Amino acid sequence: MKDEIKDTKSFFQELSEQLYIYITKISPTGFDWILHIAVKMALLVGIFMVLDLLFKIIINYVFRFFHNEEKFPVIKSIYQSRITNSVAHFVALAIVGSVHESIFVGALKQTTIFIHRSVNLGLVLILAGMLYRSLTGFRYFFTIKQDYYKVMAINAISETVKILGIFVFSIVSICVVFGIKGTTIVGSLGAITAVLVLVFRDTILGFITGIHVATSRSLKVGDWIGIPKYSIEGNILEINLLTTKITNFDKTISSIPTYDLLTTEIKNLQVMSESNTRRIKKSIVFNINSFKFLNNEDIERLKDINLISDYLNEKTSEINIEKASIDHKDKVINGRQLTNIGVFRYYAQKYLENDPEIDKESPIMVRQLEITTQGLPMEVYCFANDSKWVKFEQIQADIFDHLLVASKEFDLQIMQIGLPK
C-alpha cells in the first residue's frame, strides 16, 4: 500500500516537473510563475466543479425524499434555502485543498502558498454564504408554520448577524489573504469602538425593536396599522432591521425607521379587520338656539314616528302625573319637560339599534359632547358590521344622511357658517 502511494506521488511529481518545464519554455522570461499558477488554478477549478456537481447530485437526490413540507418542514426549508449547495461547495473545495499539494509536487513550490490562501479564502466565502442561507432557511421554516411573530424576530436577528458576519468574515478574509493574525486587526478597532456604535446606532435600535415586536406580538407583516405622527394608514409590507415598509390605501409605499415602531404611537387596526367590524365615531353640531321644549302639538306630531311613539307615550304619562302635584303647572319650565334635542337623541339611538348594518354586540351610543362656540356636538358611537373601507363609508354615510335630514322633523338646526340664529 505504501509503495502504491509512493508511486502515485512520484507520478504527480514527475508530471508537475514536466508541466513546469513546458510552461517555462512557452512563457515570457520572468512570467513563468504567473502562467504556472494560472494552469494550476484552472486544473483545480476543474476538479472542484466536477466534485461539486457530484456532491450536489447526491445531496439533492437524498432531499427529494423529504419534499412533504407537512411531514418535514425543517428539511423542506433547508432545501428551499439551498444550504445543500453550500455544503456541496464546502466539501468539494475542502477535498481540493487537501489534495492539491499531492497533485503539484516539487517544482515552483512558492505557488503553493498562493493556492493555499486562495482555497482558504474560498472556504471562508462559502461559510459566509452558508450562514446567510441558514438564516434564510429559518425564515422559510417559520413562514411555513405561519408564525409571523417569530419571523420578525428571526429577521431582526438575521439582519444583525449578517452585518456582524460581513464584519467578521471581512477580517478573516484579510487575515487569510495577507497571512496576518486576526488579533492584530481586532486590537486596532478598540480605539474606534465609539465610532462603530454611532455608525450602527440604527442597526442596534432596529434589532431591539424587532425583538420587542416579536415578543410582545403587537405587530406583524400584513397588519393594518395607522401612524398618526406621519399620517400613514395601511398594511405592513415588510419589517426589516432598518426600515419598515407600509402599503398605503392609495397604492403608495411609505418607509419609516423600524425603531419608530418602538418609540411612536402605532394604532393596530388588524383586530378590527379580523372581527369584520369598524368603529363609527362622528358628530353632528347643532345650533343651540334651535333647542326648545316640546308642546302638546309637537308631541302628538312626533308620535307618528314609530321608533319613538312608545317612548313619547310613556314619558308624557310620567310628566302628566308629576305635574298634577306641581303649582303653576301652566308655566312650561316647572317640572320635567321633553325637549326636541333630547327626543332626537333617543330617536337616533333607536335608529342605530334597528339598523341591520350596525353590530349589535358592540357598544351603540348617541351622546352629547362638550358645548363649543360652534354649538352642541352630538356624537354617534357604534360599529359597522363590515370593516371593508368602501362598504364602511357607505354605511356611515347612510346613517348621517338620515339623521341630518331627520333632525328637521324635530325643528333642529345644523350648525354651519352663515346660518342665521
SELUMRO-317207 format. One line per field, with one value per residue (C-alpha): residue number from 0; y, z, x negated. Coordinates in steps of 0.05 Angstrom, whole numbers, plus 5000, padded with zeros to 4 digits. Each point is the difference from the previous one (the first is absolute). Layout:
num c(NUM	...)
c2 c(Y	...)
c3 c(Z	...)
c1 c(X	...)
***
This chain:
num c(0	1	2	3	4	5	6	7	8	9	10	11	12	13	14	15	16	17	18	19	20	21	22	23	24	25	26	27	28	29	30	31	32	33	34	35	36	37	38	39	40	41	42	43	44	45	46	47	48	49	50	51	52	53	54	55	56	57	58	59	60	61	62	63	64	65	66	67	68	69	70	71	72	73	74	75	76	77	78	79	80	81	82	83	84	85	86	87	88	89	90	91	92	93	94	95	96	97	98	99	100	101	102	103	104	105	106	107	108	109	110	111	112	113	114	115	116	117	118	119	120	121	122	123	124	125	126	127	128	129	130	131	132	133	134	135	136	137	138	139	140	141	142	143	144	145	146	147	148	149	150	151	152	153	154	155	156	157	158	159	160	161	162	163	164	165	166	167	168	169	170	171	172	173	174	175	176	177	178	179	180	181	182	183	184	185	186	187	188	189	190	191	192	193	194	195	196	197	198	199	200	201	202	203	204	205	206	207	208	209	210	211	212	213	214	215	216	217	218	219	220	221	222	223	224	225	226	227	228	229	230	231	232	233	234	235	236	237	238	239	240	241	242	243	244	245	246	247	248	249	250	251	252	253	254	255	256	257	258	259	260	261	262	263	264	265	266	267	268	269	270	271	272	273	274	275	276	277	278	279	280	281	282	283	284	285	286	287	288	289	290	291	292	293	294	295	296	297	298	299	300	301	302	303	304	305	306	307	308	309	310	311	312	313	314	315	316	317	318	319	320	321	322	323	324	325	326	327	328	329	330	331	332	333	334	335	336	337	338	339	340	341	342	343	344	345	346	347	348	349	350	351	352	353	354	355	356	357	358	359	360	361	362	363	364	365	366	367	368	369	370	371	372	373	374	375	376	377	378	379	380	381	382	383	384	385	386	387	388	389	390	391	392	393	394	395	396	397	398	399	400	401	402	403	404	405	406	407	408	409	410	411	412	413	414	415	416	417	418	419	420)
c2 c(5000	5048	4983	5017	5068	5014	4981	5047	5057	4987	5001	5067	5029	4980	5027	5066	5007	4986	5051	5051	4988	5006	5065	5029	4989	5033	5058	5067	5007	5015	4984	4925	4998	5039	4951	4943	5025	5011	4929	4971	5042	4979	4926	5008	5038	4944	4948	5043	5007	4925	4984	5055	4975	4929	5019	5044	4942	4954	5049	5025	4929	4983	5063	4982	4949	5055	5048	4992	5066	4977	4940	5030	5077	5007	4960	5035	5068	4977	4976	5065	5044	4960	4985	4933	5036	5035	4933	4971	5060	4994	4925	5005	5058	4967	4939	5042	5037	4936	4967	5058	4991	4927	5017	5056	4976	5028	5054	5072	4987	5075	4993	4954	5059	5038	4939	4984	5070	5001	4935	5026	5064	4959	4960	5064	5027	4934	5001	5071	4979	4940	5045	5046	4942	4970	5064	4998	4928	5022	5051	4948	4953	5049	5025	4929	4996	5070	5024	5071	5027	4953	5019	5072	4979	4957	5059	5046	4949	4978	5071	5014	4935	5017	5067	4968	4944	5048	5032	4934	4967	5062	4998	4925	5010	5054	4955	4942	5041	5037	4946	5043	4986	5021	5027	5054	5028	4991	5034	5062	5006	5014	5074	5010	4961	5064	5017	4930	5006	5066	4972	4939	5039	4987	4927	4990	5036	4960	4935	5019	5021	4935	4958	5043	4997	4925	4986	5048	4974	5070	5003	4954	5004	5009	5038	5061	5057	5075	5047	5069	5030	4990	5000	4929	4945	4935	4929	4981	4974	4984	5009	5003	5016	5073	5017	4979	5005	5014	4995	5059	4996	5047	4945	5039	4971	5036	4983	5018	4983	4933	5029	5046	4938	5003	5076	5024	4991	4943	4983	4927	4995	4927	4975	5043	4971	4928	5010	5032	5060	5072	5057	5060	5060	5064	5061	5046	5072	5031	5073	5010	5055	4947	4961	5004	4966	4958	5022	4953	5013	4983	4936	4977	5013	4961	4941	4981	4979	4926	4997	5050	4994	4953	5043	5063	4967	4975	5066	5043	4956	5007	5075	5010	4961	5043	5064	4984	5016	5062	5071	5047	4942	5047	5025	4954	5002	4971	4926	4953	5014	4966	5037	4993	4986	4947	4965	5002	4969	4943	4993	4996	4946	4958	5011	4971	4942	4981	5009	4931	5025	5018	4947	4986	4967	5064	5064	5044	5070	5070	5051	5074	5028	5063	5063	5042	5069	4966	4965	4934	4939	4936	4939	4934	4943	4930	4946	4983	4925	5005	5024	5007	5072	5012	4965	5033	5069	4983	4978	5062	5047	4967	5011	5073	5015	4975	5035	5067	5000	4970	5056	5048	4961	5021	5073	4995	5040	4973	5050	5027	5064	5054	4966	5053	4996)
c3 c(5000	5019	4935	4960	5035	4986	4927	4995	5031	4955	4940	5019	5017	4933	4966	5038	4981	4927	5002	5030	4947	4944	5029	5009	4927	4973	5050	4997	5044	5072	4991	5003	5071	4982	4944	5046	5053	4946	4974	5070	5019	4935	5016	5072	4979	4951	5055	5047	4950	4987	5074	5015	4946	5026	5072	4978	4963	5059	5053	4959	4982	5074	5015	4948	5048	5050	4957	5042	5038	5049	5023	4992	5004	5026	4943	4950	5024	4995	4929	4979	5028	4962	5061	4967	4943	5051	5033	4932	4985	5067	4996	4928	5015	5064	4960	4947	5054	5032	4936	4961	5032	4980	4929	4991	5033	4992	4949	5018	5071	5012	4960	5055	5048	4950	4987	5074	5016	4942	5024	5071	4975	4960	5062	5039	4946	4996	5076	4995	4946	5042	5059	4958	4969	5069	5023	4938	5017	5069	4968	4953	5058	5041	4938	4985	5072	4991	5064	4976	5068	5002	4928	5023	5056	4951	4951	5054	5023	4929	4976	5060	4990	4927	5017	5054	4951	4947	5052	5026	4932	4973	5055	4990	4925	5009	5048	4951	4940	5033	5050	5062	5068	5013	5069	4966	4963	5057	5049	4956	5002	5074	4989	4954	5040	5014	4926	4983	5051	4969	4929	5019	5044	4954	4993	5075	5010	4943	5031	5068	4967	4960	5063	5039	4945	4994	5074	5014	4938	4988	4925	4942	4925	4968	5059	4986	5040	5007	5020	5019	5003	4925	4980	4974	4997	4963	5004	5022	4939	5031	5066	4991	5047	4978	4965	5002	4936	5002	4940	5004	4976	4942	4974	5021	5045	5062	5035	5073	5045	5034	5069	4992	5014	5070	5011	4962	5011	4956	4992	4982	4963	4981	5057	4972	4931	5026	5039	4937	5040	4995	5047	4982	5042	4970	5024	4977	5027	5016	5007	5073	4981	4967	5066	5031	5045	4963	5007	4993	4926	4988	5041	4963	4934	5020	5025	4928	4998	5015	5034	5054	5007	5060	5032	4993	5028	5060	5014	4991	5050	5051	4990	5006	5065	5029	4977	5037	5066	4975	5010	4940	4953	4944	5002	4952	5037	5063	5006	4949	4926	4935	4955	4926	5007	5054	4960	4937	5039	5021	4928	4974	5053	4978	4927	5010	5041	4944	4943	4973	4979	5072	5043	5059	5043	5002	5038	4968	5028	4982	5048	5009	5000	5033	4974	4954	4970	4937	5037	5033	4969	5002	4988	4969	5028	4972	4957	4928	4987	4939	5006	4926	4985	4943	5035	5067	4968	4969	5067	5035	4946	5001	5075	4999	4937	5037	5067	4967	4963	5058	5046	4961	5025	5070	4981	5011	4961	4979	5016	4939	4977	4983	5035	5028	5074)
c1 c(5000	4944	4964	5062	5006	4926	5009	5061	4961	4942	5047	5030	4932	4972	5063	4994	4927	5014	5056	4954	4947	5051	5030	4930	4985	5063	5007	4963	4939	5019	5074	4996	5025	5063	5017	4983	5049	5054	4993	5002	5061	5035	4989	5022	5062	5017	4992	5041	5057	5003	5000	5050	5048	4994	5015	5058	5032	4992	5025	5059	5020	5003	5042	5051	5028	5017	5041	5063	4998	5053	4959	4931	5005	4929	4969	5045	4976	4927	5012	5035	4945	4947	4958	4985	4964	4955	4985	4981	4955	4965	4987	4975	4954	4974	4982	4965	4962	4976	4976	4970	4932	5001	5017	4949	4936	4931	4990	5014	5025	5011	5065	5026	5007	5044	5043	5005	5023	5049	5031	5006	5032	5049	5018	5012	5046	5038	5010	5026	5049	5021	5014	5044	5037	5011	5033	5044	5018	5023	5046	5028	5013	5040	5036	5023	5026	5031	4967	4991	4979	4941	4984	4993	4953	4960	4998	4972	4950	4980	4989	4956	4962	4990	4969	4956	4985	4976	4955	4972	4992	4967	4948	4989	4994	4947	4962	5003	4978	4943	4981	5007	5030	5072	4982	4958	5060	5050	4953	4996	5076	5003	4985	5059	5053	5040	5000	5025	5057	5020	4997	5042	5049	5060	4980	4998	5067	5031	4976	5030	5065	5005	4991	5050	5053	4992	5004	5057	5038	5027	4986	4986	4993	5068	5031	5042	4970	5004	4944	5027	4931	4990	5074	4989	5053	4991	4974	4930	4963	4932	4964	4924	4944	4996	5066	5073	5040	5075	5047	5048	5072	4983	4952	4937	4947	4974	4935	4986	4942	5013	4984	5061	5042	4973	4999	5062	5074	5024	5074	5009	5066	4991	5046	5055	4988	5000	5064	5031	5024	4978	5014	5043	4984	5027	5037	5056	4996	5068	5017	5019	5049	5044	5009	5070	5050	5051	5073	5059	5007	4927	5006	5062	4966	4938	5041	5010	4926	5001	4931	5020	5075	4998	4946	5042	5062	4961	4965	5063	5037	4944	4996	5076	5001	4944	5032	5064	4965	4962	5023	5001	5004	5017	4928	4964	4933	5030	4988	4971	5009	4983	4952	4990	4925	5013	5054	4956	4942	5046	5024	4928	4985	5060	4984	4930	5026	5047	4950	4982	4931	4980	4966	5046	4947	4958	5017	5054	5004	5023	4972	4991	4929	4976	5032	4956	5005	5027	5057	5016	4966	5041	4956	5020	4958	5011	4969	5017	5004	4954	4928	4988	4985	5050	5058	4983	5003	5067	5029	4974	5025	5070	5005	4981	5040	5062	4985	4984	5066	5040	4977	5045	5061	4979	4990	4925	4949	4933	4944	4963	4967	5050	5059	5048	5013)
***
